Amino acid sequence: MMIVGVVGAGTMGRGIAQLALQSGLAVRLFDSFPEVLPAAKTKIRAGLAKGVERGKLSQEDADAAFGRLVLAEKLKDLEPVDFVIEAIVEDLQVKKNLFRALEAVVRESVPLATNTSSIPVAKIAEDLEHPERVVGMHFFNPPVAMKLVEVIRHEGAAGTPFIQAIEMAKTMTRVPVEVKDTPGFLVNRVVRSYYLVAMRLAAQGAGSYAEIDAALTRAGGLRMGPFTLMDFIGLEVNFKITQTIYEGLGRPERLKPHEIQAALVAAGCKGRKSGKGFYLYEDGKDPVENPEALALLPDERTVLPDEVLFDRILEAIHVEAKIVVETGVAAKDGVDTAVKLAMNFPKGPFEWAEAAHA
């Protein structure tokens, strides 16, 4: 039986570990703070139990999956693994240090995958003796529910680890989409305009946060409008990704971080997790717009029709999608597949564009 080493027992690491277990793989879970491992084990067990409750797996399968989980208190305990997936803090130097340590522990034939959402994979691999064994596997949160995995190949990567990463994603019942190693990879880059154009429209008085959110869900059949989604992700997380992509691509004006988000992050408005972002969140109450966020908008607004708001945002997404395809970051079909799976959009940007011109 193949053994997967998962490094990082936080939200993403636990989710990836649970997914691997449910897929019939054995898992060794390591964290540099071993005291967090027992709690992680308990949460994985709870996640498996929830899968049983929802009819996703049988009690027998859940028990067997949990039995394949081993807590690795030392990095050396990962020595027998056949595949490594790292899911630690988004800090380049911390990741580089970890991968150097992993290279000294696991067999040379073992692929080393990073779950980074925005750091160039080549940067993580550059100081290794064998950088060609490093590949990106960007899972989306929560990994057990989200079907997409962006599989990222940097210029110095070997073909075998990349193919093994694609096969690993399939084994874990995910949909792999091949992506070139560029800032933001695929989804995070293409959908920047979903957030940025929405903020620009709000700043121009085209609608409040709730009005724009409602317009997009009505006109496009989207599950979450951009402001609700930013609050769900975390404003500071979303803002940092925007900054990384903006700087990494040479500061293109179309991807410039917006001052509304910068102001809210500086004020400690992080979204749902902090109780306030574009909206206020109180237990037992429906979210309402945050007065602190509304104060950043013009007093007078002329709310644009749903279709106009949707078309403006969709066109910006389509423009970025075309650039991604033209520069070889991903294939057209891959872009549509990735955006639909990651964002729960009913159509991908190219499918929407084709439908509009049909």
C-alpha positions in Angstrom: 0.0 0.0 0.0 1.3 3.4 -0.9 2.2 5.7 2.0 1.7 9.4 1.7 3.6 11.8 4.0 1.6 14.9 4.8 3.6 17.7 6.3 1.5 20.3 8.2 -1.4 19.4 10.5 -3.4 22.6 10.0 -6.6 22.9 8.1 -5.2 22.1 4.7 -2.9 19.4 5.9 -5.7 17.6 7.9 -8.0 17.9 4.9 -5.4 16.4 2.5 -4.6 13.6 5.0 -8.3 12.7 5.4 -8.8 12.7 1.6 -5.8 10.4 1.1 -7.1 8.1 3.8 -10.6 8.0 2.2 -8.9 7.1 -1.1 -7.4 4.0 0.3 -3.9 5.4 1.0 -1.9 5.1 4.2 -0.8 8.5 5.7 2.0 9.6 8.0 1.1 13.1 9.3 4.0 15.3 10.5 4.0 18.8 12.0 7.0 20.7 13.3 4.9 21.3 16.5 4.1 17.7 17.5 1.9 18.8 20.3 -0.8 19.6 17.7 -0.9 16.1 16.2 -3.4 14.5 18.7 -5.9 17.3 18.0 -5.4 16.9 14.3 -6.0 13.1 14.7 -9.3 13.8 16.5 -10.4 16.3 13.8 -9.6 13.8 11.1 -11.7 11.1 12.9 -14.5 13.6 13.1 -14.2 14.4 9.4 -14.5 10.7 8.6 -17.5 10.4 10.8 -19.1 13.3 9.0 -18.5 11.4 5.8 -20.3 8.4 7.2 -23.3 10.6 8.3 -23.5 12.1 4.8 -23.4 8.7 3.1 -20.0 9.3 1.4 -18.4 6.2 3.0 -19.4 3.3 5.1 -18.5 3.0 8.8 -16.3 0.0 7.9 -14.4 2.1 5.4 -14.1 5.0 7.8 -12.7 2.8 10.5 -10.2 1.2 8.0 -9.2 4.7 6.8 -8.6 5.9 10.3 -6.5 2.8 11.0 -4.1 3.8 8.2 -3.2 7.1 9.9 0.1 7.3 11.7 1.3 10.4 13.6 4.9 11.2 12.8 6.5 13.0 15.7 9.9 13.3 14.0 10.6 14.2 10.3 12.7 11.0 10.2 9.5 9.1 10.6 8.6 10.0 7.0 11.6 7.9 5.7 9.4 5.1 4.3 6.8 7.3 2.5 6.3 7.0 -1.2 5.0 10.5 -1.8 5.2 13.8 0.2 2.6 16.6 0.2 3.6 19.8 2.1 0.9 22.0 3.5 2.6 24.4 5.9 2.6 28.2 6.3 2.9 30.3 3.1 6.5 31.5 3.8 9.1 30.9 1.2 12.1 30.5 3.6 10.2 28.1 5.9 9.2 26.0 3.0 12.8 25.9 1.6 14.1 24.8 4.9 11.6 22.1 5.1 12.3 20.7 1.6 16.0 20.6 2.3 15.3 18.6 5.4 12.9 16.3 3.5 15.5 15.7 0.8 17.8 14.3 3.4 15.2 12.0 4.8 13.0 10.4 2.0 14.2 8.3 -0.9 15.5 10.1 -3.9 12.7 8.6 -6.1 10.0 10.1 -3.9 8.2 13.2 -5.4 8.1 16.2 -3.1 4.8 18.2 -3.6 4.0 21.6 -2.3 0.5 22.8 -1.7 1.5 26.5 -2.0 -1.2 28.7 -3.4 1.0 31.5 -4.7 4.7 31.0 -4.1 6.6 30.0 -7.3 7.4 26.3 -7.1 10.8 26.9 -8.7 11.7 29.2 -5.8 10.9 26.5 -3.2 13.0 23.9 -5.2 16.0 26.1 -6.2 18.4 25.2 -3.3 17.8 21.4 -3.4 20.3 18.9 -4.7 17.5 17.5 -6.8 15.0 20.3 -7.6 13.6 18.3 -10.4 11.6 16.1 -7.9 9.6 19.1 -6.6 6.1 19.7 -8.1 3.2 21.9 -7.1 -0.1 20.3 -6.0 -2.5 23.1 -5.1 -5.5 21.7 -3.4 -8.5 24.0 -2.6 -10.2 24.4 0.7 -11.7 22.1 2.0 -9.8 19.4 0.1 -12.3 16.7 0.9 -15.1 18.7 -0.9 -13.2 20.6 -3.6 -12.5 18.5 -6.6 -9.8 20.6 -8.3 -6.0 20.2 -7.9 -3.7 22.5 -9.8 -0.6 20.4 -10.7 2.2 22.8 -11.3 5.4 22.1 -13.2 8.4 24.4 -12.9 11.0 24.7 -15.6 13.5 22.5 -13.9 11.0 19.7 -13.0 11.4 16.2 -14.3 8.6 14.5 -16.1 8.2 11.6 -13.8 7.4 13.4 -10.6 4.9 15.6 -12.5 3.2 12.6 -13.9 3.2 10.9 -10.5 1.5 14.0 -9.0 -1.2 13.9 -11.7 -1.8 10.2 -10.9 -1.8 10.9 -7.2 -4.5 13.5 -7.7 -6.6 11.0 -9.6 -6.0 8.4 -7.0 -7.4 10.9 -4.5 -10.5 11.3 -6.7 -9.6 14.9 -7.6 -9.5 16.5 -11.1 -5.9 17.5 -12.0 -5.4 20.5 -14.2 -1.8 21.0 -15.6 -0.5 24.5 -14.9 2.8 26.3 -15.7 4.7 27.7 -12.7 3.7 31.4 -12.7 2.5 33.8 -10.0 -0.9 32.8 -8.8 -0.9 29.7 -11.0 -4.3 29.5 -12.7 -7.4 30.0 -10.6 -6.1 32.6 -8.2 -4.9 34.7 -11.1 -7.8 34.4 -13.5 -10.4 35.2 -10.8 -8.5 38.2 -9.4 -10.8 40.3 -11.5 -13.9 38.8 -9.8 -12.7 40.6 -6.7 -10.9 43.6 -8.1 -13.5 44.8 -10.6 -16.2 44.3 -8.0 -14.3 46.6 -5.6 -13.7 49.2 -8.4 -17.4 49.2 -9.3 -18.4 49.7 -5.7 -15.9 52.5 -5.3 -17.4 54.1 -8.4 -20.9 54.1 -6.9 -22.2 51.3 -9.1 -23.7 49.5 -6.1 -23.0 48.6 -2.5 -21.3 45.3 -1.5 -24.6 43.6 -1.0 -26.1 45.0 -4.2 -23.2 43.8 -6.3 -23.2 40.4 -4.6 -26.9 40.0 -5.2 -26.6 41.1 -8.8 -24.0 38.5 -9.6 -25.8 35.7 -8.0 -29.0 36.6 -9.9 -27.4 37.3 -13.3 -24.8 34.6 -13.3 -26.3 31.9 -11.0 -23.2 32.2 -8.8 -23.3 30.7 -5.3 -21.3 33.5 -3.7 -20.8 37.1 -4.8 -17.3 38.5 -4.7 -17.6 40.3 -1.3 -19.2 37.4 0.4 -16.5 35.1 -1.0 -13.7 37.4 0.1 -15.1 37.4 3.6 -15.3 33.6 3.5 -11.7 33.3 2.3 -10.3 35.9 4.7 -9.7 39.5 3.5 -6.0 39.4 4.6 -5.4 36.1 2.8 -7.1 37.3 -0.4 -5.3 40.6 -0.2 -1.9 38.9 0.2 -2.5 36.7 -2.8 -3.4 39.8 -4.9 -0.2 41.5 -3.8 1.9 38.4 -4.7 0.4 38.1 -8.2 0.6 41.8 -8.8 4.2 42.0 -7.9 5.1 38.7 -9.5 3.7 39.7 -12.9 5.4 43.1 -13.0 2.6 45.3 -11.5 0.1 45.3 -14.3 -2.6 48.0 -13.6 -5.4 45.5 -14.2 -4.3 43.4 -11.2 -3.4 46.3 -8.8 -4.6 45.7 -5.2 -7.6 47.9 -4.2 -7.4 50.5 -1.5 -10.8 49.4 -0.1 -9.4 46.0 0.8 -6.1 47.5 2.0 -8.0 49.8 4.4 -10.2 47.0 5.8 -7.2 44.7 6.3 -5.4 47.5 8.1 -8.4 48.0 10.3 -8.5 44.3 11.3 -11.5 43.4 9.2 -10.6 39.9 8.1 -14.1 38.6 7.2 -16.0 35.8 8.9 -13.1 34.7 11.1 -13.0 38.1 12.8 -16.7 38.8 12.8 -16.4 41.6 10.3 -15.3 42.3 6.8 -17.5 43.6 4.1 -20.3 42.3 6.3 -20.8 41.9 10.0 -21.2 38.4 11.4 -23.1 37.6 14.6 -24.2 34.2 15.8 -27.8 33.5 14.9 -28.1 36.6 12.7 -28.0 37.0 8.9 -24.9 39.0 7.8 -25.4 42.7 7.3 -23.1 45.2 5.5 -20.4 46.5 7.8 -20.8 50.3 8.3 -17.0 50.6 8.5 -16.8 49.1 5.0 -19.7 51.1 3.7 -18.0 54.3 4.8 -15.3 53.7 2.2 -17.9 54.0 -0.6 -19.4 57.2 -2.1 -22.5 58.5 -0.4 -24.4 58.8 -3.7 -24.7 55.6 -5.8 -26.3 54.8 -9.1 -26.9 51.1 -9.0 -26.2 49.5 -12.4 -28.5 46.7 -13.7 -27.6 43.1 -12.8 -26.5 42.2 -16.3 -24.2 45.2 -16.7 -22.4 44.5 -13.4 -22.1 40.8 -14.3 -20.9 41.5 -17.9 -18.2 43.9 -16.7 -16.8 41.5 -14.2 -17.1 38.5 -16.5 -15.3 40.4 -19.3 -12.3 41.2 -17.1 -12.1 37.5 -16.0 -12.2 36.5 -19.7 -9.4 38.9 -20.6 -7.1 37.4 -17.9 -8.1 33.9 -19.0 -7.1 34.7 -22.6 -3.7 36.0 -21.4 -3.2 32.8 -19.4 -3.9 30.6 -22.4 -1.8 32.8 -24.8 1.2 32.7 -22.5 1.1 28.9 -22.1 0.1 28.8 -18.4 -2.8 26.4 -19.1 -4.9 25.1 -21.8 -8.3 26.6 -22.6 -10.3 23.6 -21.5 -8.2 23.5 -18.3 -9.0 27.1 -17.5 -12.8 26.4 -17.8 -12.6 23.2 -15.8 -10.5 24.8 -13.0 -12.6 27.9 -12.7 -15.9 25.9 -12.5 -14.5 23.5 -9.9 -12.7 26.0 -7.7 -15.3 28.8 -7.9 -18.5 26.7 -8.2 -19.3 28.8 -11.4 -21.9 27.2 -13.7 -19.6 28.0 -16.7 -16.0 28.7 -17.3 -14.8 32.1 -18.7 -14.5 30.8 -22.3 -17.8 28.9 -22.1 -19.5 32.1 -20.9 -17.9 34.1 -23.7 -19.0 31.6 -26.4 -22.5 31.5 -25.0 -22.7 35.3 -25.1 -21.7 35.3 -28.8 -23.8 32.3 -29.9 
